[in-house]
Every structure is written in structure tokens, then in C-alpha cells.
């Protein structure tokens, strides 16, 4: 089974994987620059969930009115995610906004920030690279061991034929 994966094929596979990774990054970069950085809400809150709590008013005014962002996209705490706090449920990130016309302060869910997505991507790529290098090292080590065993076997066979 391991004989199928030669050095040439392994190097070709790694180069192909590298090319695909760079292509995906390039396409994602083009898509983000072409489409712009329009932040929209992925999920809307249904009108049946609207309540008039004194601490915080749930409102969907940001869907119809211009907004001002008071606090940019921040990660919700684990307690807020477990308790299904306003705005934390869909993505785990939320921002504090004010609707300009109605002057309502509310929280809304926001997509995961780009820098965190990039950081997670490069972390994943680093882990995959490490696993790949570890695999290459283990394959090379195993190949050397098998080669030594083969040489010893051949020497033993030659030694038996001489006697």
C-alpha cells in the first residue's frame, strides 16, 4: 500500500495542495474586494420574540433604518451563548447598535470578523502542514527500515548460497 506513494507522487500532491490553497485564498480575496464589506444580519428575529424588557429592548429596526454602530463585532462570552442572549445565538458574535430614526439601542448578531477567520484558517493550515511533515518523516523512516531489512535478507541469502 505504501509502495504506491512514491516521493515524486508525494511532492506532486503537496504542490497541488499548495496550488489549490493559494487559488482559494485568491478567489476569496477577489470576492471580498468585489462585493465590498457590507455587513448584513444573517438572521432576523421574528416579531413574536419581541418583548419590552427594561434592561434591553429587542428590536429589528436595523432591518429598515440606517444604524450607527456603538460597539463593533465582539465575541459573546460562553455564559451569553449558553443562555442564548440577544444577538449571540446565530454566530456567537454581536454588536451594539443604535437605529438612527427611532433612536432604539439594541444588539444584533454579526458575522465572524475577517481577521479571526484568517487567523483560524492559517492555524488550520499550520496544523495540516505539521501533520504532513510528520507523515513524510514517518514514511521516510519506515522506508529506510524496510530497505535495511531487505539488504540484510539479501546478504543472508547470498551468504547461504556461498556455503
LINURMO-V975318 format. One record per pair of residues at least 12 apart in sequence whose ideal C-beta (glycine too) atoms are under 10 Angstrom apart, sorted by the first residue. I is the first residue (numbers start at 1). J is the second residue. Records with the same first field share a line. If there is no record, write none. Layout:
BEGIN
I=J + J
END
This chain:
BEGIN
2=139 + 142 + 143 + 146
3=143 + 146
5=135 + 139
7=136 + 139 + 140 + 143
10=132 + 135 + 136 + 139 + 140
11=136
13=132
14=129 + 132 + 133 + 136
17=125 + 128 + 129 + 132
18=125 + 129
21=121 + 125 + 128
24=121
25=118 + 121 + 125
28=114 + 117 + 118 + 121
32=114
37=114
39=67 + 69 + 72 + 73 + 95 + 108 + 110 + 111 + 113
40=62 + 63 + 108 + 110 + 111
41=60 + 62 + 63 + 87 + 90 + 91 + 95 + 97 + 108 + 109 + 110 + 111
42=90 + 91 + 108 + 109 + 110 + 111
43=87 + 89 + 90 + 91 + 108 + 109
44=60 + 62 + 63 + 90 + 108 + 109
45=58 + 59 + 60 + 63 + 86 + 87 + 89 + 90 + 106 + 108 + 109
46=60
47=60
49=86
53=86
56=85 + 86 + 87 + 96 + 105 + 106 + 107
57=86 + 104 + 105 + 106 + 107
58=86 + 87 + 104 + 106 + 107 + 108
59=86 + 97 + 99 + 102 + 104 + 105 + 106 + 107 + 108
60=99 + 104 + 106 + 108
61=97 + 98 + 99 + 100 + 101 + 102 + 103 + 104 + 105 + 106 + 108
62=95 + 97 + 98 + 99 + 100 + 104 + 106 + 107 + 108
63=99 + 108
64=99 + 101 + 102
65=97 + 98 + 99 + 100 + 101 + 102 + 103 + 104
66=99 + 100 + 101
67=95 + 97 + 98 + 99 + 100 + 101 + 104 + 106 + 108
68=97 + 98 + 99 + 100 + 103 + 105
69=95 + 96 + 97 + 98 + 108 + 110
70=95 + 96 + 97 + 98 + 105 + 107
71=94 + 95 + 96 + 97 + 107
72=93 + 95 + 96 + 97 + 110 + 113
73=91 + 93 + 94 + 95 + 96 + 108 + 109 + 110 + 111 + 112 + 113 + 114 + 116
74=93 + 94 + 95 + 96 + 110 + 113
75=88 + 91 + 92 + 93 + 94 + 112 + 113 + 116
76=88 + 89 + 91 + 92 + 93 + 94 + 107 + 109
77=92
78=92
80=92 + 94 + 107
85=107
86=106 + 107 + 108 + 109
87=106 + 107 + 108 + 109 + 110
88=107 + 109
89=109
90=108 + 109 + 110 + 111
91=109 + 110 + 111 + 112
92=109 + 110 + 112
93=109 + 110 + 111 + 112 + 113 + 116
94=107 + 108 + 109 + 110
95=107 + 108 + 109 + 110
96=108
97=110
END
